[in-house]
Amino acid sequence: MSSLNLELSDEQRLLIGNVRRFVREEITPLESELDPDAFELPQPEMERLVGMTREMGMFRMGAPVEDGGGGLDVTTLALLHEEMSQHRAGLYAPCYGAFGGGGIGQLADAKEEVREKYAGRSGFFALSEPSGGSDPARAIRTTAVRDGDDWILNGSKLWISGADSAEFGVVFARTDAAAGRAGITAFIVDTDSPGFEVRRIVHVLRSTGYPTELTLDDVRVPGSNVLGDVGGGFSLANQRLSTGRIPYSAECVGVAVAAQRMAISYSKQRETFGAPLSDRQAIQWMLVENETEIRTSRWLTLAAAQKADAGKPFRFEAAMAKVTSTESAGRVVDRAIQIHGALGVSKDLPLERWYRELRIRRIGEGPTEVQRIIMARDLISGDAVPELPIGA
Amino acid sequence: MTLNKPWEVYDSTAKRRIPGTLGVYELGNAAGDVVYIGFAGGKSRMGLRGEISARLQERPADEPPDAAACQYRYEVNMMYLTRYIELLERHQDAAGQLPPDNMRAGEYIPGPVLRRGRRLRASEEGE
């Protein structure tokens, strides 16, 4: 019997309407004045918008209630992320953060006094290394060695967003060389610790949340800053990655929706050889392909979210949503650019930015190929149980 | 990485030599000190050429002659914002503060640079 219910509740409709109006009336007008690659708003505007979302009761909706957030379920959060991302900077800076973030979720696993110390401060998540990121169990070479009550960390991390201005980071290091994935531990590291250095900004296809490379040279970390259990870092990282793939997918759907809206609108107004583009079958088929891919991505994303909300294993569904939404959003934006012609690749429109940033999405948070490995494992082992009565 | 290129003197032919592309640039005084770091972004009408020319032709009236920017160097770069942040952070880390013209009112200093500067000053005060 199916457990999939995609009927929106009245509350979900209300929240979606609020976010949609906010994007249209507050974000888009401001964005037209900013640099096309801008990733932040001027401080007074940011303060004004955060004031608005607080007043609306919509600030930090996804953060746990015990941390002062809204404790919103994953499905509703995915629906809202689809709306928040429908503007130029929306893929990597949905509404420029005016709705607040969930914070570094792993802090929930910290000891209470540590959680209190770091809550609300800017942090980063450092898993990947120059030796790789998709297979952390084998790739992590950063080491942590006990020294009395402290740990001494040595190594380097790569592709780490926000480390150059953060106050602390969640750093994964190997605490037992022989224990494989059970030998990895997560630590909270203060960025003003002696030996911590951000070596460089790594310039990639996006300006928002740009990655950095950092080194840890005999960085001393107190034992109280171990997150979770010693040796429990791998499952903490996995948990974060699987959960994060759902809003990550929803944001791709949102950008695809915005690109499709632009493509339909432009195809109706642009005339070639005496008729609007929308009369041409070649264009019509592109629009239909776009819509099919958008709806497929949305369904898979919400199906993953509903399983997460039901407390069921959702790794398989999150991986499928991630692959489908990132790959298809890239194709949707590509077709939208083709429909717009030269205008599509100019910085006058957001399409070129989405095109660049979506390319990263096929790699970030676990590349397409790794998601396929995850899904194949579950299919072959029999762990991927279909939830829909297919063929019934 | 700093913008490690030789300075070029801004003269009557400079406008033809500077490309109209996106990128980052630095302005220096006669001693070769960096007095401003800037970028030509997607809103720039004439790219680096327009930005550098405007900056060098519209110097503040109260500027002491020895502080005046008179030379430039640039880098064509599509990822001008992250490169701009990197140059500002490198300068701030080395000199303890941003270049003087960047600290004037109305100049855009990205949030990550401001936060890093605050941490830098707090750490110096703590020592």
Interface residues (C-beta under 8 A of the other chain):
Chain A: L34 D35 P36 D37 A38 F39 E40 S122 G162 D164 S165 E167 T191 D192 R200 I201 H203 V204 L205 S207 Y210 K347
Chain B: M1 G41 G42 K43 N77 M79 Y80 L81 T82 R83 I85 E86 E89 P110 G111 P112 V113 R115 R116 R119 A122 S123
